[in-house]
């Protein structure tokens, strides 16, 4: 199957083309069924390629498929090639697998939407772009996929563009990502200037000739790119607003695809990061700070999807912390586990929203476990997994990150363990408000409600009776719950089939060895479990019985540390004033003034010259004589002085 690796990308692209040509004719639900089948077929090919790759020896476990020469310009020879190794294969498997489940879920979730075929058109193109990103054998092919997922995210986030909030969120995501992309492009230019190639294998082979300063510069420029795509400080505010898109979009972007692209890229360039300790430490600090800040914000959000959005930002921060400490295998393990339990949580929240007739306010939910038992059971598995409760996958994945942080930078471990407690708290708060307590969805919301309820979907009346979702939506929940619960078996690095053993050849020589004793690891693991269980208990005690605790939901946290307001004050409003000044003074006074001034000068000079055109022959003869006399005078003068 390695020889047909190109089919992994081609099949979703064909699905996209089918939607373009025949999507409207297929209609609801067949447009969704066809799109799902193409992504599922890509997953089947990926599984076959995985088993073929598994037969190769670990040290040479890679395969490159050269499709064609893309840019043959002088010294810039860029091939359109696909590169499979344990890292890209891992990404391909969970991108295609989880995306197929999200496609299936969307068949029912998007039922009745007027743009039903268009939605699946965007989904197929999104998946194809992500696969190009992870399979690219050089930085430029990766950048094509990078831009593809950015463009598709704009289409999907603003899918319901008739709502101003959705249109604005799409533009915000697009702008924030373009800022980061400038850093990625600069890194590409610098890499080619110093190495003369953009192929990953060539760059890594010539790393000794780049120079330490240039390596650090390349890594920091790449970091600018990935903080945009993976929503880290300072470019993370777009991710919460991305919740304006349909819930399957949130699951696709936040779980298996776009936001993990930055983590993948940093893992891909691990030899460069290993050669620049300063850049690696910067990555770790950015990750730890983002994980903490986003976790605190999630503690005070009322929109069920925004809690999960800030949770994603925080979990990505953990992955950056792992990468910055050299724990690449831990970062990949958490990324895979996160794809399972966060995909489950987003789809579970979609099931809740669907069952509550589009309500997203946690304060209007309550006791949904009685009306939606299957959604509750599967959601609870995702909740306990992300909270780090043993023996679910999140406990093992997060523990790997924290163990390495303790060994490398104990101060960052403190931030990480505090964030772990906050994660258990805000996820338990969400679960308590949604699935326990009294049936608040029965209570009407007065039209003069305060700020907590004024944005509720069903203002002025009770929500209709909640209902469980159909099997098309619940089957993906069950599958993801199974893997979220059991993915922890990948943590046992002493087994031949473990994730660590599988990806080890990619990171050989770049991994940080923590040298911790077994007793220390047991102590750290026990502390992780205790922190998770304690904060779960605290949150349930606080939020199952009450839905309103203003002291724990400060305006500072509700408004996301006022970061959006700060950006507006420092960048937005000055930028608007600069634009106004440019439009009124520079555009009208300088640019238009210069253009109009030239036109005025030409017109006035023409008016003056026109006065000499009288039409009388005697006037023209007089001017000819004057001219001849002037020329003779000039010639005689020159002769005299000569």
C-alpha positions in Angstrom: 0.0 0.0 0.0 3.0 2.3 0.3 3.1 2.7 -3.5 -0.4 4.2 -3.4 0.3 6.6 -0.6 -1.0 9.4 -2.9 -4.5 7.9 -2.5 -4.6 9.1 1.1 -4.7 12.7 -0.1 -6.4 12.0 -3.5 -9.5 10.4 -2.1 -10.7 13.4 0.0 -9.9 15.6 -3.0 -12.0 13.5 -5.2 -14.8 13.7 -2.6 -14.4 17.5 -2.7 -14.7 17.4 -6.6 -17.8 15.2 -6.4 -19.4 17.7 -4.0 -18.5 20.6 -6.4 -20.0 18.9 -9.4 -22.9 16.9 -8.0 -23.4 18.0 -4.4 -26.7 19.8 -5.0 -28.1 16.8 -6.9 -27.1 14.4 -4.2 -28.7 16.6 -1.5 -29.5 15.6 2.1 -28.3 13.1 3.3 -26.5 11.5 0.3 -24.0 14.4 -0.1 -22.9 13.7 3.5 -22.8 9.9 2.9 -20.6 10.2 -0.2 -18.2 12.7 1.6 -18.0 10.3 4.6 -17.2 7.3 2.3 -14.3 9.1 0.6 -12.7 10.0 4.0 -13.3 6.5 5.3 -11.7 5.1 2.2 -8.7 7.3 2.8 -8.5 5.8 6.4 -8.5 2.3 4.9 -5.6 3.1 2.6 -3.8 4.7 5.6 -4.2 1.5 7.7 -2.8 -0.6 4.8 0.2 1.8 4.5 0.7 1.5 8.3 1.0 -2.2 8.1 3.4 -2.0 5.2 5.5 0.6 7.1 5.5 -1.7 10.1 7.3 -4.4 8.1 10.3 -2.1 7.6 13.2 -2.0 10.0 12.9 0.7 12.7 16.0 2.6 11.7 14.9 3.0 8.1 11.1 3.0 8.6 10.2 5.7 6.1 8.9 6.0 2.6 9.1 8.9 0.2 6.8 9.2 -2.9 8.0 11.7 -5.5 5.0 12.8 -7.5 6.5 15.5 -9.8 8.9 18.4 -9.8 6.9 21.4 -8.7 9.3 24.4 -8.8 12.4 23.9 -11.0 13.9 27.4 -10.8 17.7 27.6 -10.7 18.9 26.5 -7.3 15.3 26.2 -6.0 14.3 22.7 -6.9 11.1 21.8 -5.0 9.4 18.4 -5.6 5.8 17.6 -4.8 6.6 14.6 -2.6 4.9 12.7 0.2 6.9 11.4 3.1 5.7 8.6 5.4 7.5 7.9 8.6 6.2 6.9 12.1 5.4 10.5 12.9 3.4 11.4 9.8 1.8 7.9 9.8 0.5 8.5 13.3 -1.0 11.8 12.3 -2.5 10.4 9.1 -4.2 7.6 11.0 -6.0 9.7 13.6 -6.7 12.6 11.1 -8.5 10.2 8.7 -10.1 8.0 11.3 -11.5 10.8 13.5 -12.4 12.9 10.5 -14.5 10.0 9.1 -16.3 9.8 12.4 -17.0 13.5 12.4 -18.2 13.3 8.8 -20.6 10.5 9.9 -21.8 12.6 12.8 -22.4 15.6 10.6 -24.8 13.6 8.3 -27.4 13.9 11.1 -26.3 17.0 12.8 -26.5 19.2 9.7 -29.8 17.7 8.5 -32.1 20.3 7.0 -29.4 22.9 6.6 -29.9 24.9 3.4 -26.2 24.6 2.5 -25.9 20.9 3.4 -23.7 19.9 0.4 -21.5 22.9 0.7 -20.7 21.9 4.3 -19.4 18.5 3.3 -17.5 20.1 0.3 -15.6 22.2 2.8 -15.0 19.3 5.2 -13.5 17.1 2.4 -11.2 19.9 1.3 -10.2 20.5 4.9 -9.2 16.9 5.4 -7.2 16.8 2.2 -5.4 20.0 3.2 -4.5 18.6 6.5 -3.2 15.4 4.9 -1.0 17.4 2.5 0.4 19.3 5.6 1.4 16.2 7.5 2.6 14.2 4.5 4.7 17.0 2.9 8.3 16.0 2.4 9.5 19.5 2.4 8.6 22.8 4.0 6.9 24.3 1.0 4.5 21.4 0.5 3.7 21.5 4.2 3.0 25.2 3.8 0.5 24.5 1.0 -1.5 22.2 3.4 -0.9 24.8 6.2 -2.6 27.5 4.1 -5.3 25.0 2.9 -6.5 24.3 6.4 -6.4 28.0 7.3 -8.6 28.9 4.3 -11.0 26.0 5.0 -11.3 27.0 8.6 -12.4 30.5 7.5 -15.1 28.9 5.3 -16.3 26.5 8.1 -16.2 28.9 11.0 -18.2 31.5 9.1 -20.4 28.8 7.5 -23.5 30.5 8.9 -22.3 33.8 7.5 -25.7 35.5 7.7 -25.0 35.8 11.5 -22.7 38.7 12.1 -21.0 36.9 14.9 -20.1 34.0 12.7 -18.8 36.2 9.8 -16.7 38.2 12.3 -15.3 35.0 13.9 -14.3 33.6 10.5 -12.4 36.9 9.7 -10.8 36.9 13.1 -9.5 33.4 12.6 -8.2 34.2 9.2 -6.4 37.4 10.3 -4.8 35.8 13.3 -3.6 32.8 11.2 -2.2 35.1 8.5 0.0 36.9 11.2 1.4 33.5 12.2 1.9 32.5 8.6 4.3 35.4 8.0 6.6 33.8 10.6 6.4 30.4 8.8 7.2 32.0 5.4 10.2 33.9 6.9 11.5 30.6 8.3 11.2 29.0 4.9 13.1 31.8 3.3 15.9 31.7 5.9 16.2 27.9 5.7 16.6 28.0 1.9 19.1 30.8 2.1 21.3 28.9 4.6 20.8 25.3 3.4 19.8 25.7 -0.3 17.0 23.1 0.1 13.7 22.8 1.7 13.6 19.0 2.0 13.4 18.0 5.7 15.9 15.2 5.3 18.4 17.5 3.6 18.0 20.3 6.1 18.6 17.9 9.0 21.6 16.4 7.3 23.2 19.9 6.9 22.2 21.2 10.3 25.9 21.7 11.2 26.4 24.2 8.5 23.5 26.5 9.4 25.0 28.1 12.5 23.5 28.3 16.0 22.2 31.8 15.6 20.4 31.0 12.4 19.0 27.8 13.9 17.5 29.7 16.8 16.1 32.3 14.3 14.5 29.6 12.2 13.0 27.9 15.3 11.6 31.2 16.7 10.1 32.1 13.3 8.5 28.7 13.1 7.2 29.3 16.6 5.5 32.5 15.4 3.7 30.4 12.8 2.6 27.6 15.2 1.3 30.0 17.9 -1.1 31.2 15.3 -2.2 27.8 14.0 -2.2 26.1 17.4 -3.7 29.1 19.3 -1.0 29.9 21.8 -0.1 33.1 23.5 -0.3 35.8 22.1 -2.4 34.6 19.1 -5.0 32.4 20.8 -8.1 34.6 21.0 -9.4 33.4 17.7 -10.1 29.9 18.9 -12.9 30.7 21.3 -14.7 32.8 18.7 -14.4 29.8 16.3 -17.2 28.2 18.2 -19.6 30.2 16.0 -19.2 27.5 13.4 -21.3 24.3 13.5 -20.2 21.9 16.3 -18.7 19.2 13.9 -16.4 22.0 12.7 -15.4 22.7 16.3 -14.6 19.0 16.8 -12.7 18.8 13.5 -10.6 21.9 14.1 -10.0 21.4 17.9 -9.5 17.7 18.1 -7.8 16.0 15.1 -6.7 18.5 12.6 -5.9 22.2 12.4 -4.8 23.1 15.9 -2.5 20.1 16.1 -0.7 21.2 13.0 1.7 23.4 15.0 2.5 20.6 17.4 3.2 18.3 14.4 5.5 20.9 12.8 7.6 21.4 15.9 7.9 17.7 16.3 8.9 17.4 12.7 11.7 19.9 13.1 12.9 18.3 16.4 16.6 18.3 15.2 16.5 22.1 14.9 14.9 22.5 18.3 17.4 20.1 19.9 20.2 22.2 18.5 18.8 25.4 20.0 18.1 25.1 23.8 17.0 28.8 23.9 14.3 28.2 21.3 13.2 25.0 23.0 12.9 26.8 26.4 10.9 29.5 24.7 8.5 26.9 23.4 8.1 25.4 26.8 7.5 28.7 28.5 4.9 29.8 25.9 3.2 26.4 26.4 3.1 26.5 30.2 1.8 30.1 30.2 -0.9 29.4 27.7 -2.0 26.2 29.5 -2.5 28.1 32.7 -4.1 31.2 31.3 -6.6 29.3 29.1 -7.5 27.0 32.0 -8.4 29.9 34.3 -10.6 31.4 31.6 -12.4 28.1 31.1 -13.4 28.1 34.7 -15.8 31.0 34.2 -17.4 30.4 30.8 -21.1 29.6 30.5 -21.2 28.5 26.8 -20.5 24.8 26.8 -18.5 25.0 23.5 -16.4 27.9 24.8 -15.3 25.9 27.9 -14.1 23.2 25.5 -12.4 25.7 23.2 -10.3 27.2 26.0 -9.7 23.6 27.2 -8.2 22.9 23.8 -5.9 25.9 24.0 -4.8 24.7 27.5 -4.2 21.2 26.3 -2.2 22.4 23.4 -0.1 24.4 25.8 0.7 21.1 27.6 1.9 19.7 24.2 4.2 22.7 23.7 5.5 22.3 27.2 6.4 18.7 26.4 8.1 19.7 23.1 10.1 22.5 24.8 11.4 20.0 27.4 12.4 17.5 24.7 9.6 15.1 25.5 8.4 14.7 21.9 7.0 11.3 22.4 4.9 12.6 25.3 3.7 15.4 23.1 2.6 13.0 20.4 1.0 10.7 23.0 -1.0 13.6 24.4 -1.9 14.8 20.9 -3.4 11.4 20.0 -5.2 11.0 23.3 -6.5 14.5 23.1 -7.9 13.8 19.6 -10.0 11.0 21.1 -11.3 12.6 24.3 -11.6 16.2 22.9 -13.3 14.9 19.7 -15.6 12.9 22.0 -16.3 16.0 24.2 -17.1 18.3 21.3 -19.4 15.8 19.6 -21.0 15.1 23.0 -21.6 18.8 23.4 -23.1 18.8 20.0 -25.4 16.0 21.0 -26.4 18.1 24.1 -27.1 21.2 22.0 -29.0 19.1 19.5 -31.1 17.5 22.2 -31.8 20.9 23.8 -32.9 22.4 20.6 -29.8 24.6 20.0 -29.3 25.8 23.6 -25.6 26.2 24.5 -25.8 28.0 27.9 -24.7 25.7 30.8 -26.9 27.7 33.2 -30.0 26.6 31.2 -29.1 22.9 31.3 -29.1 20.4 34.3 -30.0 16.7 34.9 -29.5 15.8 31.3 -28.2 12.4 32.2 -31.8 11.3 32.7 -33.0 12.4 29.2 -29.7 11.6 27.4 -28.2 8.6 29.0 -25.9 7.4 26.2 -24.6 10.9 25.6 -24.0 11.2 29.4 -22.0 8.0 29.7 -19.8 8.7 26.7 -19.3 12.3 27.7 -18.4 11.2 31.2 -15.6 9.1 29.8 -14.2 12.1 28.0 -14.6 14.3 31.1 -12.7 11.9 33.4 -10.1 11.3 30.7 -9.2 15.0 30.2 -9.4 15.5 34.0 -6.6 13.0 34.4 -8.4 10.4 36.4 -6.7 7.0 36.2 -6.7 4.7 34.4 -8.1 6.6 31.5 -5.9 7.9 28.7 -5.6 11.5 29.9 -3.9 10.4 33.1 -1.1 8.6 31.3 -0.7 11.2 28.6 -0.6 14.2 30.9 1.6 12.3 33.4 4.2 11.8 30.7 4.4 15.5 30.1 4.5 16.5 33.8 7.2 13.9 34.6 9.5 15.4 31.9 8.7 18.9 33.0 9.7 18.0 36.6 13.0 16.6 35.4 13.8 19.5 33.0 12.3 22.6 34.6 10.6 22.1 38.0 9.2 25.7 37.9 7.3 24.8 34.7 6.1 21.5 36.4 4.5 23.6 39.1 2.5 25.6 36.5 1.6 22.3 34.8 0.3 20.6 38.0 -1.7 23.7 38.9 -3.2 23.7 35.4 -4.0 20.0 35.7 -6.1 20.8 38.8 -7.8 23.6 37.0 -8.6 21.3 34.1 -10.3 18.7 36.4 -12.2 21.6 38.0 -13.6 23.3 34.9 -14.5 20.1 33.2 -16.3 18.9 36.3 -18.0 22.2 36.6 -19.2 21.8 33.0 -20.4 18.2 33.6 -22.1 19.1 36.9 -24.0 22.0 35.3 -25.0 20.1 32.2 -25.8 16.6 33.5 -26.5 16.9 37.2 -28.6 19.1 39.5 -32.2 20.2 38.7 -33.9 20.5 35.4 -33.1 24.2 34.8 -34.2 23.8 31.1 -37.8 23.8 32.4 -37.5 27.3 33.8 -38.5 30.2 31.6 -35.9 33.0 31.3 -37.4 36.4 31.9 -37.0 38.9 29.1 -35.2 41.3 31.4 -32.7 38.7 32.6 -29.2 39.8 33.5 -26.0 39.2 31.5 -25.8 35.6 32.4 -29.0 34.6 30.6 -29.6 37.4 28.1 -27.8 35.4 25.4 -29.6 32.2 26.1 -31.2 30.7 23.0 -34.7 30.3 24.5 -35.1 33.6 26.2 -38.7 34.2 27.4 -39.8 30.5 27.7 -38.7 27.0 28.7 -36.8 24.7 26.5 -38.8 21.9 24.9 -38.2 18.4 26.4 -34.6 17.2 25.7 -34.1 14.1 23.7 -31.3 11.6 23.0 -29.6 11.9 19.6 -30.0 9.3 16.9 -27.6 6.4 16.2 -25.8 8.3 13.4 -24.6 10.7 16.0 -24.2 8.4 19.0 -22.1 5.7 17.2 -19.2 8.1 16.8 -19.5 8.9 20.5 -19.3 5.3 21.5 -16.2 4.7 19.2 -14.4 7.7 20.5 -15.3 6.9 24.1 -13.8 3.4 23.7 -10.4 4.9 22.5 -10.5 7.7 25.0 -10.8 5.1 27.8 -8.2 2.6 26.5 -5.6 4.7 24.6 -3.6 4.8 27.8 -2.2 1.4 26.9 0.1 3.3 24.5 1.8 4.8 27.6 3.6 1.6 28.5 6.9 2.2 26.7 8.3 -1.3 27.5 6.0 -3.0 25.0 7.0 -3.5 21.4 3.8 -2.1 20.0 3.8 1.1 22.2 3.6 4.5 20.7 7.0 5.4 22.2 8.6 2.4 20.5 6.9 3.3 17.2 8.0 6.9 17.0 11.4 6.6 18.7 13.3 6.5 15.3 12.0 9.9 14.4 13.3 11.5 17.6 16.5 9.4 18.2 19.2 11.7 19.5 16.8 14.6 20.3 14.9 13.1 23.2 15.4 14.4 26.7 16.2 11.6 29.1 14.7 12.5 32.5 16.9 10.0 34.5 14.2 9.9 37.2 14.1 6.9 39.6 11.1 4.6 39.6 10.1 5.8 43.1 10.0 9.4 41.9 7.8 8.5 38.9 5.4 6.7 41.2 5.3 9.7 43.5 4.6 12.1 40.7 2.0 9.8 39.2 0.2 9.5 42.6 0.3 13.3 43.0 -1.3 13.7 39.5 -4.1 11.3 40.4 -4.7 12.9 43.8 -4.9 16.4 42.3 -7.3 15.3 39.6 -9.6 13.5 42.1 -9.6 16.4 44.6 -10.5 19.0 42.0 -13.2 16.8 40.5 -14.7 16.4 44.0 -14.5 20.2 44.7 -16.1 21.1 41.4 -19.0 18.7 41.8 -19.6 19.8 45.3 -19.8 23.4 44.2 -21.7 23.1 41.0 -24.1 20.2 41.2 -26.3 22.0 43.8 -26.0 25.5 42.5 -25.6 27.1 39.1 -24.8 30.6 40.2 -21.6 31.4 42.1 -20.5 35.0 41.1 -17.4 35.0 43.3 -16.0 32.1 41.3 -16.9 33.6 37.9 -15.3 37.0 38.0 -15.6 39.4 35.1 -11.8 39.2 34.6 -12.1 35.5 33.8 -15.4 35.8 31.9 -13.8 38.4 29.6 -10.8 36.2 29.0 -8.3 38.4 31.1 -9.6 41.3 28.9 -7.1 40.2 26.3 -9.5 41.0 23.4 -10.1 44.5 24.9 -6.4 45.0 25.3 -5.7 44.1 21.7 -8.5 46.4 20.6 -7.1 49.3 22.7 -3.5 48.8 21.6 -3.9 47.6 18.0 -7.6 47.8 16.9 -8.5 51.4 17.7 -5.1 52.9 16.9 -5.3 50.9 13.6 -8.8 52.3 12.9 -7.6 55.8 13.6 -4.6 55.3 11.4 -6.8 54.0 8.6 -9.1 57.0 9.1 -6.1 59.4 8.9 -4.8 57.6 5.8 -8.3 57.8 4.2 -8.9 61.4 4.9 -5.4 63.0 5.0 -3.0 60.7 3.1 -5.5 59.5 0.5 -7.4 62.7 -0.1 -4.8 65.3 0.8 -1.5 63.7 -0.4 -2.3 61.0 -3.0 -5.4 62.5 -4.5 -3.9 66.0 -4.1 -0.8 64.9 -6.1 -2.9 63.4 -8.8 -5.3 66.2 -9.0 -2.5 68.7 -8.8 -0.8 67.2 -11.9 -4.2 67.4 -13.7 -4.7 71.0 -12.6 -1.2 72.0 -13.8 -1.8 70.4 -17.2 -5.1 72.0 -17.5 -3.8 75.5 -16.6 -0.7 75.2 -18.8 -3.0 74.1 -21.6 -5.2 77.2 -21.1 -2.1 79.4 -21.3 -0.8 77.7 -24.4 -4.2 77.7 -26.0 -4.2 81.6 -26.0 -1.4 81.4 -28.6 -3.6 79.6 -31.0 -5.6 82.6 -32.4 -6.2 81.2 -35.9 -4.8 84.4 -37.6 -2.0 83.8 -40.2 -0.3 87.1 -39.4 0.2 86.2 -35.8 1.8 82.9 -36.7 4.1 84.6 -39.2 5.1 87.2 -36.6 6.1 84.4 -34.1 8.1 82.7 -36.9 10.0 85.9 -37.5 10.6 86.3 -33.8 11.9 82.8 -33.6 14.2 83.3 -36.5 15.6 86.5 -35.0 16.1 84.7 -31.7 18.0 81.9 -33.3 20.2 84.3 -35.3 21.0 86.3 -32.2 21.9 83.1 -30.4 24.2 81.9 -33.3 25.9 85.3 -33.6 26.4 85.5 -29.9 28.1 82.1 -29.9 30.3 83.1 -32.8 31.3 86.4 -31.1 32.4 84.7 -27.9 34.2 82.0 -29.9 
